[in-house]
Amino acid sequence: VRSSATSEDLPTASFAGQMQSFLNINCADQLLDAVHRCFVSLFTDRAIKYRNDMGFAEMDIAISVGVQQMVRSDKASSGVAFTIDPDSGFENTIIINGCWGLGENIVQGAVTPDEWMVFKPTLENPDLNPILKKQCGKKEFTMIYAEKTESTSAENTIVNTKTTLEKQNQFSLTNKEVIQLSQWCHKIEKHYQKAMDIEWAKDGLNNQLYIVQARPETIHGKANKYVREIYKLKEKSTILTKGIALGDKIVSGKARILNNPQEGDLLQNGEIIVTDLTTPDWDPIMKRASAIITNKGGRTSHAAIVARELGTVAVVGCGDATETIQNGQEITVSCAEGKEGTIYDGKLKWEITEQDFSTLKMPKTNPMLILADPERAFELSQYPNQGVGLLRMEFAISNTIKIHPLALCEPGKITDANIKSEIAALTKDYEDPKNYFIDKLAEAVSIVAAAFYPKEVIVRMSDFKSNEYANLIGGKYYEPQEENPMIGFRGASRYYSDFYRKGFALECEAMKKVRNEMGLHNVKLMIPFCRTVQEGENVLSEMAKNGLVQDINGLQVYVMIEIPSNVLLADDFAKLFDGFSIGSNDLTQLTLGLDRDSELVSYLFSEENPAVKTLIKETIRVAKHNEIKVGLCGQAPSDIPEFAQFLVNEGIDSISFNPDALIKGIENILEAEQQATRTIIP
């Protein structure tokens, strides 16, 4: 028995959870009581406050009540789906959340749900896997029917039970069901011609999926996508806890631990609410809080929707926020570091810059992005760009996978019981632990490839130095001690070596999954630190053994130009590889014979040194002669307009920038193109 008001589910206001619904109603008396309670819910404190915040006059809203047969999701699962990423507004994905039992636990934010991320462009192709990412949530509670009573009241007809550990570790939908549900959601979106917020349920008696509600998504329909405020922390401190970030802002203030909304009078304006979970009852006090932190909840709950509408910063699903944060403690809440929100101890400094893309034109020279964190891909794909010129694989390995690949291939070398148990905990869902590495790496790359699809995404195979590999879990058992790892056992040299061959095979398997199983053929691969032509041949041969063959399914393999030998033998490298990417940092330090990390000689480090520019000029000339693409990755073209002018004049195809330098870089390229006629080199 659910309310339906005339002003609910508008494109600009969801009224999410403001009016009441009642489940498992069994008799006429309970039905009448439920209908009455639905009408009355139009005048609860939270509903009146929400209408006032959204600018509705008190009696602008009429309400009716719908009576529906219940889907028996108490014996199966239920949840919410968005046909747009609810945080970034990225339109090519469907986000599905699910839990065991009735869906009220998700909409009330009482559980941390399962989450699936599905890619729309490949959704209708039966030969491809459109699921970019899936994450098993804790699903702490399962809401079921209460036992039948003689009561005439519509209250207490459902009960929340603790979910068994076995069920917590199981997904609430199969992959096949996720794809079916996504296809339905996509059809609903096409029908209404707008992004939708959809509720679904699975009946445990007949095992059928049902759509039980669809309404417009309310946040991104009213956002100006051409003007963005960019928040960036200027310092870090002790991390207290982490969770799911809502939005992309940063706030700091005094933490106020509240057990329920009735304690709202304890909250002072500008303080940060820390609580176990949020429900729509929290709405009247949300406006007074500078941020909300919860132990439980997902990013598609009603409270999360309302928090976004009100512009309130929130981090949900932390698990331990009420334990790790003290009442009255000064904290900083950062949602500006990807989809993971971080709570730091103390008041930290940050900066805000506003970027307006509305009048920015795209230059002829392709501006591309340098990316490390896949979690920012959806947001960054909406910036002006022509794709990703460098996706660093290392970030996904160190931050998501965390385990040294050889620890999964040759676990017998590890003798420390604590390290063994740490690896076992991370790979617990995998019969073969090697598949953990493959799946997690494929997920990270596929999210970026999907975000920028169909633009090219150039993925650099791993380029850790031996000391950095040693920092991974189990790494100390495999890595050599080197005096100068920067020019030691790194890049191409590792891939075909007996030492690392098995680890490189895992990287290749992940890239095969992204390209062949998921159909993301916009992914190109790049080999770093390839010292000799023979090394290039060895690496391409090793890739072919692992099923990555140039030109099959359009696969292109680039090489980094970052060693003087790459330039001196550029013509030979051009016959092996499909493109060049100039790594200006390494090329500068190796040309000038200096350590770029050394403060003593840092004043000599300059990409504008004539020797460095001569090598860059020669690289571009050889690429043009061999009719292959050539780009540059580095900070200089955004910091130094004259360097951008130099690259444009030489006819470079693309320049890749870090996200915070992209707009300035594009402006420098545009200015360079306006000032000079491009030199055509035969």
N, C-alpha and C positions, 0 to 999 in steps of 0.2 A: 504494500500500500504506500504509494509515493506521491509527494506533492509535485505540482507542475504549475509554476507561476508565469504570467505573461512576459515578465522582464527577465526571466532566467535564460541563461545560455545565449546571450547576445554576443555579437563579435567583440564587443568592448567590455563586457562584464559577465562573468560566469555564474555568480551567485553560488559558487561551488560549496555544497554542504550546508548552505544557510537554512534551507527548509528541511523538514524531517521526512524520513522514510521508515517504514516498519516491515520487518521480515517475519516469516513463519506465522502468519495470522491464520487461525484455524476455524473460527466460528463467527456467527453474525454479530454477537456482542463485541468480540475483539475487533471486528471489522469497523463497526460504528465508532468505537473508541479510537481506532487508528485514524479514521477519516477526520474526526474532531481534532485530534492532536496535530494532524497535518495542517489544517486551517489555522490553528492557534500558533503554529511555528512561524507564521508570517510576522508575528509580533514579539518574537524573542529579542532579548537585548542584542544578540549578535546580528540578527537579521536587520534590525532597525539601524544599528551602527553601520553595517555594510552599505545599506541603501543611502544613508547620509554621506558616507565617504564617496560613493559613486555618483552623487548628485541627483538621486531620485526623490521626488516629493513623496510624502508619507503614504498617500493613497493612490499612487500611480499604478499600483500592481494589483492585478486580480489573480486569484489562485484557484486551481481545480485539483482534484485528486484522482490518480489513476490506480486501478486495481489489476494486477497482473498475476498469472500463475507463476510460481517461483521455479526458476531453474535450480535443480538440486546440486548446486555447487558445494553445499556443505559436505557432500560425499566425493568431491573432486577439487576443482580449482577455479579461480576467477581473477579478474584484474582489470587493468586500464591500458589503453593504447593511444598514442599520439601519432598523427600522420606528419609530424614535423618534429625536429629536435626541440624540446620545450625550453632549453637554455639558450642555444645559439640562434635558433630560427632556421637552421639548415633544412632545406625542403626535400632533399632526396632520400630521407630515411624515415622509417617507422620505428617508434620506440614502444616496446610492449613490456609491461610489468605484470607479474603474476604471483599469487600466493595460494596456499592450500585453504580450502573452505570458502566461506562467504566473503565477498569482496569488500565489506565494510572495513576490514583490517587495513586494506591498502588506502582507501579513501580517507580513513581517519588517521593514517600515519602510524598505526600501531605496530607495523612489522617492517622489516627491511626486505623488500620483495626480490624475486628473480627479475633479471632484465635481459631483453634481447634487443639488438640493434639490426634492423633489416634494410637492405639497399633496394630502393624502388626500381631503378633501371634494369636490374637483372631478375626481378621478382617473378616475371611471367615466363622466364626461360626454364623449362623443366630439367635441362642438362647442367644448370649452374646452381651453386649454393649461395643464396642471397643473404644469409645470416652473417653479418660482419663480426658480431661479437655477442657472447652470452656470458652472463655472470650469475652464479647461484647465490641468492640472498639467504639470510638466516631464517626468514619466515617463522619468527619466534612463536606465533600463536596461530591456531586454526579455529575459526568461528563456525560453530555448528548449531543445529536446532536444539533448543531446550526440550526436555521431555514434556509431553502434553499434560496440561493441568486444566482444572475447571475454571480458571480465572477468566474474567471478562475484560481484563486490561490488556492493551496492546504492548505493554512493557514486559521485559524479562522473558521474551519468547526465544531468545538466542543466548548462547553462552560461548565464552572464549576459553579454549583449552590449550595447554602447552603442546607445541608440535614436537613429535619425537625426533631424536637426533637423526635417525635413519631418513625421515621425511625432510628434515632440514637440508640434508645433503643431496636430495633428489630435486631435479627441475620439475616445476609444476605443469609444464607442457613438453611434449616431444618436439623435435625439430620439424617434423611433418605438420604438426598442429600449428606451430609458430608461422610457418609459411602459409598455410591455409587462412589463418586469422589475418595475416598481413595482406593477403590478396583481397579479402573482404574489406579491410580498412581502406585499401587503395581505391576500391570501387566506390565506397561511401564518399571518400574525398572528391573523387571525380564527379560524382552525382551532385554534391553541394557546391563544387568548384571553390572550395576553401579548405584550409587546414582544419582537422577535426580532432576532438577529444572524445574517445570512445570507451565504453565499458563493455566487457565481455564476461561470459561465464561458461563453464563446462559442466554438463549434467552428469553426475556420477552413476545415474541409473541407466541411461541410454548411451553414454559416452559421446554425446553430441556437443559441439560448440555452438554458442548463441551470442549474438550481439544484443545487448539489453538497453543500450542508450548511445546516442551520438549527438554531440553539440559542437559548436564552433570553438576552436582554440582562441583564447582571448588576449594573449600577450603580444605576439609578433604581428598580428594584423594591424596594430595601431603604432608600431615602432617605425622610426625613421632609420632605415637600414644604411643610409649614406653618412650619417653622423654618429661617431662612436666616441665614448669616453674610455680611455685606456688607463687602467690602474696598474701600478707597478710598485712593489715593495722596494725600499731603498736599503733595508737591513733585515736581518733574520735573528731569531732567538730560539729558546727551547720550544720544541713542538709538544703541546699538551695532548692533542688528539686530532684525528682526521675523520672526514666523512664525505658525503656527497654535496658538492657545491651547487647552490642555486644562484644563478647570475654570475657576474664577473667583477664585483666590487670588493673593496676593503673597508672595514670599519674597526675602530677600537673603542674600548669603554670598560666599565665595571661589570663583572659577571653577577647576575642575580639568579640564584637557583630557586626555581618555583616548582612545586609539586602538582599544581593544578591551576586553572584560570581564576579560581576564587581567591588565590593569593596575589592577584594582579595589583592590589593596592600597595604591595611592597615594592613594586617596580618604579624606579624613578626615571624620568624622561632621559632618553639617551643610553640607558643601561642595556645590557645584553641578556636576553632570556636564555637560561640553560635549564632544560627539562628532559623528562624521559621521552615524551612524545607530544605532538601538537595535534589538536583537532580543530574543526571550525569554531569551537567555543573560545579559542584563543584570539580570534579576530579583533574583538574590541580593544585588546591591549597591545596588539601587534604594532600599531602606529606609534606607540610610545617607546617601543624598543628600537635600538639601532641595529640589532641583529638577533637571530634566533638560532640556538644550537640544540639539537636533540640526540638522544641515544638511538631512537628508532625512526622509521619512516623512509619513504622513497621519494624520488623527484617528480612523481606523477600523483601524489596524494592531493586531496582537496586543499589541505593547509599549504602545501607547496605552491599550488596554483594561486591561492590568495596572496601568499607572500610575494610572488612575482608581480601580481597585479598592483600591490601596494608599494612595490619597490623596496621591500625589506630584505636585507641580506640574510641568508640562512644557510646553515650547514646541517644536514640531517643524516641519520643513520650512523652516528659516530660509535655507538656501542657503549662507550664508557665516559661520556662527557661529564655526567653528574658526579663521577668519581675522581676524574683527573683535574677538574676545574674547581677551585675553591670559591665559596660565596664571597663576593666583594673583591675578588682578584682582578687586577687590570690585565686585559687580554686584547689581542688583535685577531680579528677574523678575516682571513684572506680567501676570497673566491676567485682570485685573479691568476691562479696557477693551474688552469685546466679544470677538469670536471671534479677533481678532488679538492675539497675545501680543507684548509689547515688553520688550526687555532694555535697561536703563539702566545707565550708568556710575555706580559708587559705591553706597553704602548709603543708600537713601532712607527717609523716614518715611511710614508709612501708618497708617490707623485701621481697626478692625474693629467693626462694630455688629451685634448680633443682633436679628433681627426675627421675632416669633412671630405668625403670622396665624391660628392655630387658633381663637382665641376672638373674633376681630374680626368684628363684624356689619357688614352693608352698610347705609348710611344711605339715606333716601329721595332726598336730593339726590345726583345721580350723581357719584361720584369718578372722574375720568379722568386720564390721564397726558399729560404734555408729553414728546415724544420727539424726538431728533435722530439718534441712532445706530441704524440698523436691526439692527446685529449683536447688540444687547441685547434685541431684541423678543421672542424666544422665552422668554427668562428672565423678562422683566418681565410678559409676558402671564399668568404664573402668580401674580402678586401680585393682591390683591383690587382690582378695578377694573370700570368699565363702558365701557371702550374708550379711545380716544386722542382727546383734545380738541384737540391740536395736534401735528402731525408737521411738523417743519421740513424743507423740501426742500433748504435750503442745504447741510446737512451732507453729503448724498449728492453734491451737485455739487462741493463743495470737496474732499472726501476720497476719493471713488471716481472721479468723472468727471474732475475737475481742469482741464478745458479750458473756456475761455469759449465759450458756445454759438455766438456769432457767428463765432468762429474756425473753426467747422465749416461755417457757412453761407456765409461770405464770406472764404475763406482767402487770397484774393489780396492783402488788405491787409497781411499779415504779410511782413516783409522779412528778419527775423533767421533765418538758416539753422539755428541751434541750436533755436529754438522750433519751426520747421517739422519738424525731425527728432524732437523730443520728441512732437509731436502725431502724427506718422506711426507712432512706436513704440506709442503707446497705442491707436491705431485700426487697427493692422495686420491685424486679423481681419475688417475691414469694407470692402466694396467702396465703399459710401457712408458716409463718416465720420459723417454726421448720425445714422445708425442706432446708432452707438456711444453717443451721448448718450441716445437714446430707450431703448435696451435697458438700459443701466446704471441710469437713473433709474427705469424700470419695475421692475427687479429690486429696488431698494432699497425702493420703496413697497409692492410686492407681498409682500415678506417681512413687513413690519409688518401689512399688511392680513390676511395669512394667520394671523399669530400671534394676532391678536385676533378673528378671524372667529367668529361673525357680528356681533360688536359693531362699532359705527361707529368709523371711523378718519377724522378730519378732516385732510386734507392741505392745508397752506398753500402756495400757489404761491410762487415764489421771491421773497424779500424781502431780497436783498443791497442794500447801498448801493453807489454808483458806485465808491468807493474799495476796497470788498471785491471787487466784480466785477473790478477792475483787477488784483487779485492772482492771478486765475486765469491759466492758461497762455494767452498771447496777449492777455490782457485789456487791456494798456496801449495796444493799437492801436485799441481801440473805445470806451473809457470817457472821459467828459469829466472835467476837473478841477473839483471843487466845493469851495467854502469850508466849507460845512456839509452834508455828504452825509446826515446824520440827517434833515434836513427838505428834502432835495433830490429828485433823480431816482430814486425808489424805488417799489416796489409797483405799484399799478394804473396809474400814469402811464406806466410802461415798456411795459406789455403791448400797448396799442393804438398806440403810437408807431411812426412809420416807422423809428426807430432800432433798436428791439428786437423788432419784430413777428415776425421770423423765428425769434428765440430763443424767444419765447413759444409759437410754433407747435410747437417741439420738445417743450416741457413738456406741451402739450396732447396730442400724439401719444403720449407716454409714459403719460399718465393714461388715454387711450382704450385702450391696450393692457392696462393693469391691469384696467380695468372690463369691457371688451367681449371681449377675447381670453382673459383669465384668469378672467373671471366674478366678480371681487371687487367686487361691487356695494355692499359695506359702506363703500367709499371715498367720502367726500364731499369737495368741494373748497372752499377758502376764499381770498378775495381780501384781501390786506393793504393798508393805507395807501391807502384809496379816499377821496379828498378831497371829491368832489362826487357828487351823484346822476347827473349826466351821465357822469362817469367810470365809474360802475357800469354804466350802459347800454352804454357803449363796450366795456367788458371783456366783458360777457355776449355782445355781438354778435360780438366777436373770437373768443370761445370757440366760439360756434355755427358760425362759418366753418370752424373746425378740428374740427368734429364733436362738440363737447361741448355738448349742448342740454339745458337743465333739463327734468326729468321723463322724458326718454328713458332707458329702463332704470333708472328711479328716481333719476336724477342730481339731487342737491341741491347748491346753491352757497351758502355762507355768506359773510359779510363781517365783517372785523375792526372792532370799535368801539374806535378808539384815537386819534381826533381829535375835539375838541369839535364840529366840524361834523357828525360822524356822529350825535351825540346830538341836536343841535338839529334835524336833519332826519331823525331816526330813523324817523318814520312813513313818509316817502318811501322810505328805504332798505329798510324792511320790505316794501314792495310789490314790490321788485325781487328780494330775496334770501330764501332759505329759512330762514335762521337768523343769529343774532348771536353773536360771540365777543368778549368784552371783553378787550382787551389792556391790563391795568392799568398796566404800566410806561410805555408810550408815552402813554397817556391822562393819567397823572399828570404827566409832564414837560411835556406840551403845554398842560395846564390851568393849571399853575403857572408856565409860561414859564421852565423851567430845564433845563439839560443834566444828565441823570442821571449822566453820566460825569465831571462836574466835582466835584472834591473841595471846592472853595470854597463850593458851595451845596448839597452833599449832605445837610446837616442839615435842609434844607427839604423834601426828597423824602419824601412820605408818602401812601400810598393812603388813609389815614384823614383826610386834610384834608377839611373839610366840602364844599368845592367839588367835589372828586373824587367823594365819596360821593353828592352830589346828582346828578351826571351818571350814575353807575352806577345809582342808584335809578330815574332817568328812563328809562334804556335798558331795564331789566327791565320797567318799567311798559308801555312801548310794545310790547315783544315779546309780553307777555301779551295786550295789547289786540288785536294782529294775529295771535295764535295761532301764533307761531313760537318755536322753541327759542332759549334764551339761556344762555350759559355764560361763565365767566371763567377766564383763564389767568394765573397769577401766583403769587408766593411768599407774599404777605401772608396768605391764609387758613390756611396751615400755621404761620406764625410768630406770628400775632396771633389768638388765639381770639375776641376781640371783633369782628374783621373778618369771620370766618367766621359769627359770630352775625348780623351785619348782613346778609350775603348770604342766609342761610337765611330770615331774617325777611322779606326782600323777595321771596322766592319764586324765586330763581334755579334753573335746571334742573340745571346741572352746574358743577363746579369742577375745573379741571385743575391737576395738581401735577407738579413735577419728581420723578423716581423716588425720590430720597433724602428727599423731603418727603411722600410719599404717605401713609404710615401715620400720621404726626402729623396730617396734614390730615384724614384720615378720622375720627380721634379727635376733632378739633375740630368737625367737622360733626355727629357723633353727639351730642356734648355740647350743641351749639347746638340740635339738634332736640329734645333732651330738655328743654331749659330754656324753650323758647318755642313757642307755637303759631304756625304759619306764617300770615302775613298774606295773605289772598286779595284781590287787586286786580282790580276789575271792568274 
